[in-house]
Amino acid sequence: MPQESPQVGESTTYQPTPEQLARWKEIDELESGAIAGILPPEEEQARIVKEFLSTDYIADQLEKVRLHKEKLQKKLKSAIEYEQLLIEEQKKRS
């Protein structure tokens, strides 16, 4: 049903149609729970929350980071030693 244009000097308040209101409500409901990606199973979600709320979480993460750092340092040391070996071999051939 078309809306009539207001007369000069009159103003009207926009009134959305019931279909528009229903669609907007649906969009609002969808957006309220919007996330990126796929949710893990409920058991996994519970484990993640429990782990996050654990008082030992930071200590555990710190330990993981330190172990990872140690592995990287060993790889770096090995790469430096290999680089030196290649440099020495290159010097011998020059």
Beta strands, then each sheet from edge to edge (+ up, - down):
end
